[in-house]
Amino acid sequence: MPDLFAATRAANVARAAPLAARMRPRRLADYVGQRKVVGPGTLLRRLIEADRLGSVILYGPPGVGKTTLAEIIATETKRRFVELSATASGVKDVRDVLEAARRRLEDDGQRTCLFVDEIHRFNKAQQDVLLPDVEHGVIALIGATTQNPFFALTTALVSRSRIFELEALSKEDVGAILDRAIVDRDQGLGREQVTLTPEARGFLVETSDGDARRALGGLEVGVLSTAERPLVFTLELARESVQRKVVAYDSGDTHYDCASALIKSIRGSDADAGLYWLARMLEGGEDVRFLARRLVILASEDVGNADPRGLVIAVAAMQATEFVGLPECQLTLAQAVIYLALAPKSNACTMAIAAARRDVREQAVIPVPRHLQDKHYAGAKRLGRGQGYEYSHDAPDGVAAQDYLGVERDYYEPTDRGLERDLAARLAEIRRRLRQAPGEPS
């Protein structure tokens, strides 16, 4: 029996929806941004037009249009759109949706587009339940995730899906969405008589970080919180509406990408870039102990003996961070970042231990020379342990001319930067002394 009040109820719900939800485009032609993914001639565009969707994973930060694109795909391919939230659905919910989709296909020939938001939160069993119906074409699966699918999803689901990465919207795209919201009389604010000043528009665009939902949210708060009509939406009103900017940061890709950028900036001696990435991670709520540990590692890995004080400062920063915590430890971390960035760089220590370990793994193990073996136990003398060892402090310059390895190896190759320039000269002299034939003059 037809529901006579369905249209009224739907209209009431639509009116109560926030501006960002109301402004979602309904057709692919109205979709703003993501030209590399859905622009003319792209793979996803061709799949939609040919109605050969299969399983699709939309991967990208919040507010870039993943849900909107999924709804548009369902509309363009004339499929029933069914949405599941991975945070609130169990295996039974998934099975029920799949069974309903199968019945619709059998009874009416109607196909289903199943959209799973935050699909990375599905466990392996839930993801595996989807596979048979995806393979048999019972459903077209569209999963949305902010996490790298190659890490967050099962290999089986990834191998059966096409991965499309959506990027943060450009400033031009966010600005265009705001402009449309201001003049749209049906879904937007066209009936509110709002004039958005260029300064306010620029502020909303800049603070959105490519998230259209955030920009529209700030616009809506400012309009609805002000009774004045007509309304001139000023920069001051924009600042009040947005308040404190929320920095997008997660424990997945963003964490690793920012950490990588921090280390590479310091390694590249760019103190300003290092400070920016440190600030980005601090504002995102990164664990300060993680930051301190990374700086300690970098001090040995990338500065090393070119400036041994770098390790001292990094360790001190780690201890201070543990001792004082936030917010004060940001000063200590910043000091360490600046020093390490400006310090002369050397990875000679890193290369040296890597080469030595490679020899241990891949070549015959070198036995400990007899004169270096331990002689501090009963019976060591009878076995000849430690005999012939020369005590280095008895040598005039503290370097006894004796063999410490049994074979000739050069693992440590100092650079000509910082303190290593001096160490290189001393190393060359020591190697000459240690490798001279017995009885040769020093």
C-alpha positions as CSV (number, residue, x, y, z in Angstrom):
1,M,0.0,0.0,0.0
2,P,1.5,3.4,-0.9
3,D,2.5,5.7,1.9
4,L,0.6,8.9,1.4
5,F,2.8,10.8,3.9
6,A,6.2,9.6,2.8
7,A,6.9,12.7,0.7
8,T,6.0,15.0,3.6
9,R,8.2,13.1,6.0
10,A,11.1,13.2,3.6
11,A,10.7,16.9,3.1
12,N,10.7,17.5,6.8
13,V,13.9,15.5,7.3
14,A,15.5,17.3,4.4
15,R,14.8,20.8,5.9
16,A,16.4,19.7,9.2
17,A,19.6,18.5,7.5
18,P,22.7,20.7,7.9
19,L,23.8,22.9,5.0
20,A,26.6,20.5,4.1
21,A,24.2,17.6,3.7
22,R,21.7,19.8,1.7
23,M,24.3,21.0,-0.7
24,R,25.4,17.5,-1.8
25,P,25.1,17.3,-5.5
26,R,22.8,14.7,-6.9
27,R,24.4,14.3,-10.4
28,L,27.9,13.6,-11.5
29,A,27.8,16.8,-13.7
30,D,27.4,18.9,-10.5
31,Y,30.1,17.1,-8.5
32,V,32.9,19.6,-7.6
33,G,36.6,18.5,-7.5
34,Q,38.3,15.1,-7.8
35,R,38.9,15.6,-11.5
36,K,41.7,13.0,-11.5
37,V,39.2,10.4,-10.2
38,V,35.9,11.3,-11.9
39,G,36.9,13.7,-14.6
40,P,36.1,12.9,-18.3
41,G,37.9,9.9,-19.5
42,T,39.0,8.6,-16.1
43,L,38.7,5.0,-15.1
44,L,36.0,5.5,-12.5
45,R,34.0,7.7,-14.9
46,R,34.2,5.1,-17.6
47,L,33.1,2.4,-15.1
48,I,30.1,4.4,-14.1
49,E,29.1,5.2,-17.7
50,A,29.5,1.6,-18.7
51,D,27.8,0.4,-15.5
52,R,30.6,-2.0,-14.7
53,L,31.3,-1.0,-11.2
54,G,32.2,-4.1,-9.1
55,S,33.9,-3.3,-5.8
56,V,35.3,0.2,-5.3
57,I,37.2,1.7,-2.4
58,L,37.2,5.5,-2.0
59,Y,40.1,6.5,0.1
60,G,40.8,10.0,1.3
61,P,40.5,12.6,4.2
62,P,37.2,13.7,5.6
63,G,35.0,16.1,3.8
64,V,36.3,15.4,0.2
65,G,33.0,13.9,-1.1
66,K,33.3,10.2,-0.6
67,T,29.7,9.7,0.6
68,T,28.4,12.1,-2.0
69,L,30.2,10.4,-4.8
70,A,28.8,7.0,-3.6
71,E,25.3,8.3,-3.7
72,I,25.8,9.8,-7.2
73,I,27.2,6.5,-8.5
74,A,24.1,4.7,-7.3
75,T,21.9,7.3,-9.0
76,E,23.9,7.3,-12.2
77,T,23.8,3.5,-12.4
78,K,20.1,3.3,-11.3
79,R,20.8,1.1,-8.3
80,R,19.2,1.0,-4.9
81,F,21.5,2.9,-2.5
82,V,21.9,1.1,0.9
83,E,24.3,2.5,3.5
84,L,26.0,0.7,6.4
85,S,28.2,2.3,9.0
86,A,31.1,0.0,9.9
87,T,31.1,1.4,13.5
88,A,27.5,0.3,14.1
89,S,27.0,-2.8,12.0
90,G,27.9,-6.4,12.8
91,V,28.1,-9.6,10.7
92,K,24.3,-10.1,11.0
93,D,23.6,-6.6,9.7
94,V,25.8,-7.3,6.7
95,R,24.1,-10.6,6.0
96,D,20.7,-9.1,6.3
97,V,21.6,-6.3,3.8
98,L,23.1,-8.9,1.4
99,E,20.0,-11.1,1.6
100,A,17.7,-8.2,0.9
101,A,19.8,-7.2,-2.1
102,R,19.7,-10.7,-3.4
103,R,15.8,-10.8,-3.1
104,R,15.5,-7.5,-4.9
105,L,17.6,-8.7,-7.7
106,E,15.7,-12.0,-8.0
107,D,12.2,-10.6,-7.7
108,D,12.4,-7.2,-9.5
109,G,15.8,-7.2,-11.2
110,Q,16.7,-4.2,-9.1
111,R,20.4,-3.9,-8.4
112,T,21.9,-2.6,-5.1
113,C,24.8,-0.3,-4.4
114,L,26.0,-1.0,-0.8
115,F,27.9,1.9,0.7
116,V,30.0,1.0,3.8
117,D,31.3,4.1,5.5
118,E,34.6,3.7,7.5
119,I,35.0,0.2,6.0
120,H,38.4,0.0,7.6
121,R,36.6,-0.6,10.9
122,F,35.1,-3.9,9.7
123,N,37.0,-6.9,11.0
124,K,38.2,-9.7,8.8
125,A,35.0,-11.7,9.2
126,Q,32.8,-8.8,8.2
127,Q,34.9,-8.0,5.2
128,D,35.0,-11.7,4.1
129,V,31.2,-11.9,4.3
130,L,31.0,-9.3,1.5
131,L,33.2,-11.2,-1.0
132,P,30.9,-13.8,-2.5
133,D,28.1,-11.3,-3.3
134,V,30.7,-8.8,-4.7
135,E,32.2,-11.5,-6.9
136,H,28.7,-12.7,-8.2
137,G,27.5,-9.2,-8.9
138,V,24.7,-9.2,-6.3
139,I,25.9,-5.9,-5.0
140,A,28.2,-3.1,-6.2
141,L,30.3,-2.4,-3.1
142,I,31.6,1.1,-2.4
143,G,33.7,1.4,0.7
144,A,34.8,4.7,2.1
145,T,37.9,5.0,4.3
146,T,40.3,7.6,5.7
147,Q,42.9,4.9,6.2
148,N,45.3,3.5,3.7
149,P,43.3,0.4,2.3
150,F,46.5,-1.5,1.7
151,F,47.1,-1.5,5.5
152,A,43.6,-1.2,6.8
153,L,41.7,-3.8,4.7
154,T,42.1,-7.5,4.1
155,T,44.2,-8.6,1.2
156,A,41.2,-10.5,-0.2
157,L,39.0,-7.4,-0.3
158,V,41.8,-5.2,-1.7
159,S,42.6,-7.6,-4.5
160,R,38.9,-7.6,-5.6
161,S,38.5,-3.9,-5.5
162,R,39.6,-0.9,-7.5
163,I,41.2,1.7,-5.2
164,F,40.6,5.4,-5.9
165,E,42.3,8.0,-3.8
166,L,40.4,11.3,-3.2
167,E,42.5,14.3,-2.3
168,A,41.6,17.4,-0.3
169,L,39.6,19.8,-2.4
170,S,41.5,22.8,-3.9
171,K,40.8,26.3,-2.6
172,E,39.1,27.0,-5.9
173,D,36.7,24.0,-5.4
174,V,35.9,25.0,-1.8
175,G,35.3,28.6,-2.9
176,A,32.9,27.4,-5.7
177,I,30.9,25.3,-3.2
178,L,30.6,28.3,-0.8
179,D,29.5,30.5,-3.7
180,R,26.8,28.0,-4.8
181,A,25.5,27.7,-1.2
182,I,25.1,31.4,-0.9
183,V,22.8,31.7,-4.0
184,D,21.0,28.3,-4.0
185,R,17.4,29.1,-3.0
186,D,16.3,25.5,-2.8
187,Q,19.1,23.7,-0.8
188,G,21.3,26.5,0.2
189,L,21.1,30.0,1.8
190,G,19.7,31.9,-1.2
191,R,16.5,32.9,0.7
192,E,18.6,34.3,3.6
193,Q,19.8,37.4,1.8
194,V,23.5,36.8,2.7
195,T,26.4,38.7,1.2
196,L,29.7,36.9,1.8
197,T,32.6,39.4,1.8
198,P,35.8,38.3,0.0
199,E,37.8,38.4,3.3
200,A,35.3,36.1,5.0
201,R,35.2,33.8,2.0
202,G,39.0,33.6,1.9
203,F,39.1,32.8,5.6
204,L,36.5,30.0,5.4
205,V,38.4,28.5,2.4
206,E,41.8,28.7,4.1
207,T,40.7,27.2,7.4
208,S,38.7,24.4,5.7
209,D,41.9,22.6,4.7
210,G,40.1,21.3,1.6
211,D,37.1,20.0,3.7
212,A,33.9,21.3,2.1
213,R,31.9,20.2,5.1
214,R,34.0,22.3,7.4
215,A,33.7,25.4,5.2
216,L,29.9,25.0,4.9
217,G,29.6,24.4,8.6
218,G,31.3,27.6,9.4
219,L,29.1,29.5,6.9
220,E,25.9,28.0,8.3
221,V,26.8,28.7,11.9
222,G,27.5,32.4,11.1
223,V,24.2,32.8,9.2
224,L,21.9,31.0,11.6
225,S,23.5,32.6,14.7
226,T,22.8,36.1,13.4
227,A,19.2,37.5,13.1
228,E,20.2,40.5,11.0
229,R,18.8,40.4,7.4
230,P,20.1,41.2,4.9
231,L,23.3,39.9,6.4
232,V,26.8,41.0,5.4
233,F,28.9,38.0,6.4
234,T,32.2,39.6,7.5
235,L,35.6,38.3,8.4
236,E,34.9,38.9,12.1
237,L,31.8,36.8,11.8
238,A,33.7,34.1,10.0
239,R,36.3,34.0,12.7
240,E,33.6,33.6,15.4
241,S,31.8,30.9,13.5
242,V,34.9,28.8,12.8
243,Q,36.5,29.4,16.2
244,R,39.5,27.1,16.7
245,K,40.6,25.2,13.7
246,V,40.6,21.5,14.1
247,V,43.8,20.0,12.6
248,A,43.1,16.8,10.7
249,Y,45.4,14.1,12.1
250,D,45.1,10.4,12.5
251,S,47.2,7.4,13.6
252,G,47.4,6.0,10.1
253,D,48.8,7.7,7.0
254,T,48.9,11.2,8.4
255,H,51.0,10.1,11.4
256,Y,53.5,8.3,9.3
257,D,53.6,10.9,6.5
258,C,54.1,13.8,8.9
259,A,56.8,11.8,10.8
260,S,58.5,11.1,7.5
261,A,58.3,14.8,6.5
262,L,59.8,15.9,9.9
263,I,62.7,13.5,9.7
264,K,63.5,14.3,6.0
265,S,63.3,18.1,6.7
266,I,65.8,17.9,9.6
267,R,68.0,15.6,7.5
268,G,67.8,18.1,4.7
269,S,68.9,20.9,7.2
270,D,65.6,22.9,6.8
271,A,64.9,24.1,10.3
272,D,61.8,26.0,9.3
273,A,60.2,23.0,7.6
274,G,61.2,20.9,10.6
275,L,59.4,23.3,13.0
276,Y,56.3,23.3,10.8
277,W,56.0,19.5,10.8
278,L,56.7,19.4,14.5
279,A,53.9,22.0,15.1
280,R,51.6,20.0,12.8
281,M,52.1,16.9,14.8
282,L,51.8,18.7,18.2
283,E,48.5,20.4,17.1
284,G,47.2,17.0,15.9
285,G,47.8,15.5,19.3
286,E,50.8,13.4,18.5
287,D,52.5,11.5,21.4
288,V,55.4,13.7,22.5
289,R,57.4,10.6,23.5
290,F,57.2,9.4,19.9
291,L,58.6,12.7,18.7
292,A,61.4,12.6,21.3
293,R,62.3,9.0,20.3
294,R,62.5,9.9,16.6
295,L,64.8,12.8,17.3
296,V,67.1,10.6,19.3
297,I,67.2,8.1,16.5
298,L,67.9,10.8,13.9
299,A,70.7,12.3,16.0
300,S,72.7,9.0,15.5
301,E,71.3,8.1,12.1
302,D,71.8,11.4,10.3
303,V,74.1,13.6,12.4
304,G,76.3,11.0,14.1
305,N,79.9,11.9,14.7
306,A,79.8,15.0,12.5
307,D,78.4,16.6,15.7
308,P,78.2,14.2,18.7
309,R,76.5,17.0,20.7
310,G,73.4,16.3,18.6
311,L,72.8,13.0,20.4
312,V,73.4,14.7,23.8
313,I,70.8,17.4,23.0
314,A,68.3,14.8,21.6
315,V,68.6,12.6,24.7
316,A,68.3,15.6,27.0
317,A,65.2,16.6,25.0
318,M,63.8,13.1,25.5
319,Q,64.4,13.3,29.2
320,A,63.0,16.8,29.5
321,T,59.9,15.8,27.6
322,E,59.3,12.9,30.0
323,F,59.9,15.2,32.9
324,V,57.9,18.3,32.1
325,G,55.4,17.1,29.5
326,L,53.1,19.4,27.5
327,P,52.8,22.3,26.9
328,E,56.3,23.2,28.0
329,C,58.2,20.3,26.3
330,Q,57.3,21.8,22.9
331,L,60.1,24.3,23.6
332,T,62.6,21.6,24.2
333,L,61.5,19.6,21.2
334,A,61.7,22.7,19.0
335,Q,65.2,23.4,20.4
336,A,66.3,19.9,19.5
337,V,64.7,20.1,16.0
338,I,66.5,23.4,15.2
339,Y,69.9,22.2,16.5
340,L,69.7,18.9,14.6
341,A,68.6,20.6,11.4
342,L,71.5,23.0,11.5
343,A,74.1,20.4,12.6
344,P,76.5,19.0,10.0
345,K,75.2,15.7,8.7
346,S,76.7,12.3,8.5
347,N,75.3,8.8,8.0
348,A,78.7,7.2,8.3
349,C,77.8,5.5,11.6
350,T,74.6,4.2,10.1
351,M,76.4,2.8,7.1
352,A,79.2,1.4,9.2
353,I,77.0,-0.7,11.5
354,A,74.9,-1.8,8.5
355,A,78.0,-3.1,6.7
356,A,79.4,-4.9,9.8
357,R,76.0,-6.6,10.4
358,R,75.8,-7.6,6.8
359,D,79.2,-9.3,7.0
360,V,78.1,-11.1,10.1
361,R,75.0,-12.4,8.4
362,E,76.4,-13.2,5.0
363,Q,80.0,-14.2,5.5
364,A,81.8,-16.8,7.6
365,V,81.9,-15.7,11.2
366,I,85.3,-14.4,12.3
367,P,86.6,-16.2,15.4
368,V,87.8,-14.1,18.3
369,P,91.7,-13.8,18.0
370,R,93.3,-15.8,20.7
371,H,95.1,-12.8,22.3
372,L,91.7,-11.0,22.7
373,Q,90.0,-14.0,24.4
374,D,89.0,-13.8,28.0
375,K,91.7,-15.1,30.4
376,H,90.0,-14.3,33.7
377,Y,89.1,-17.8,34.7
378,A,90.9,-20.9,36.0
379,G,92.4,-22.9,33.2
380,A,92.5,-20.0,30.7
381,K,96.3,-19.9,30.8
382,R,96.5,-23.7,30.1
383,L,94.3,-23.1,27.0
384,G,96.4,-20.2,25.8
385,R,93.5,-17.7,26.2
386,G,94.6,-14.1,26.1
387,Q,98.3,-14.7,25.7
388,G,100.2,-12.0,23.8
389,Y,97.6,-9.3,24.4
390,E,99.2,-5.8,24.6
391,Y,97.6,-3.4,27.1
392,S,96.9,-0.3,25.1
393,H,97.6,2.1,28.0
394,D,101.2,0.9,28.1
395,A,101.8,2.2,24.6
396,P,103.3,5.7,24.5
397,D,100.3,7.2,22.6
398,G,97.6,4.7,23.9
399,V,97.5,2.8,20.6
400,A,99.1,-0.7,20.7
401,A,100.0,-2.0,17.3
402,Q,98.1,-5.3,17.4
403,D,95.3,-7.0,15.4
404,Y,91.8,-6.8,16.9
405,L,89.8,-8.6,14.2
406,G,92.0,-11.1,12.4
407,V,91.0,-9.8,9.0
408,E,91.2,-6.3,7.4
409,R,87.9,-4.5,7.3
410,D,87.0,-0.8,6.8
411,Y,83.5,-0.2,8.0
412,Y,83.6,3.3,9.3
413,E,84.3,5.9,6.5
414,P,84.0,9.4,8.1
415,T,82.7,12.3,6.0
416,D,84.6,15.6,5.6
417,R,81.9,17.4,7.5
418,G,82.0,18.7,11.1
419,L,84.0,16.8,13.7
420,E,84.3,13.8,11.4
421,R,86.8,15.8,9.3
422,D,89.2,15.6,12.3
423,L,88.2,12.0,13.1
424,A,89.0,10.9,9.6
425,A,92.7,12.0,10.0
426,R,92.9,10.3,13.4
427,L,91.3,7.1,12.0
428,A,93.7,6.9,9.1
429,E,96.7,7.1,11.5
430,I,95.2,4.5,13.9
431,R,94.5,2.1,11.0
432,R,98.1,2.5,9.8
433,R,99.5,1.8,13.3
434,L,97.2,-1.2,13.9
435,R,98.0,-2.8,10.5
436,Q,101.8,-2.4,10.5
437,A,103.8,-5.5,10.5
438,P,105.2,-6.7,13.9
439,G,108.6,-5.1,14.5
440,E,108.1,-2.3,12.0
441,P,109.0,1.2,13.4
442,S,105.9,3.4,14.2
